[in-house]
Amino acid sequence: MAKFPTFPTLYDNLKTVSISFLNKHGYLKPNQWQSGTISWSRNGNKLGSISIRVNTHPENPYLELDYKCNEAPINYRIQLISAPSNLGKGVVWYFVCPHTGKRCRNLYLADTYFYHRSAFRGCMYEKQTKSKKYRQLDKTLGVYYRTDQLFEQLYKKHFKKQYAGKPTKKYLQIMEQIKKAGSIPYHEIKRALKNLY
């Protein structure tokens, strides 16, 4: 009997809650309670949303999640902890995974609850599913093939190229990658593609 291939669940496709999102949207300002919503979409199609409440008071900081999974209401709290920043300014926030107890900056929803990635069996990042040859090609020419995405980022409506008269770190990173992509000789691209097949 033929064996059917098994395809791993990709972390890249899972709904996530991240510290960077909470930071960007002002949820992690000190000594406050703030409520809001996190929504996910792909290719313009809404995939889902959850209600959140964040408490950053020092006694018991937490993130509270409220959503439905298979029509069942889910509500729980995830502990937040902070550590002094290496830059000497402010603090860096982390989640404490309610399942593994691990400190992390991203939580993934692969089943019913948002957990640290190590809580799920059989999940992989998309890059891990690629062949060795493909990964080597991506390492050498990946930036060339991502040029369109880089320009899209650069010209997004609210993308900040400067802050206080200086180029932003993100802007400089994108420009560096665009420059790198433009400096790859055409014969190198042809040779790399030939070696792939």
Beta strands, then each sheet from edge to edge (+ up, - down):
strand 1: 9-10
strand 2: 15-18
strand 3: 33-42
strand 4: 45-55
strand 5: 62-69
strand 6: 72-84
strand 7: 91-96
strand 8: 103-104
strand 9: 106-109
strand 10: 114-115
strand 11: 123-124
strand 12: 162-163
strand 13: 166-167
sheet 1: 1+ 11+
sheet 2: 2+ 9- 10+
sheet 3: 3+ 4- 5+ 6- 7+ 8-
sheet 4: 12+ 13-
end
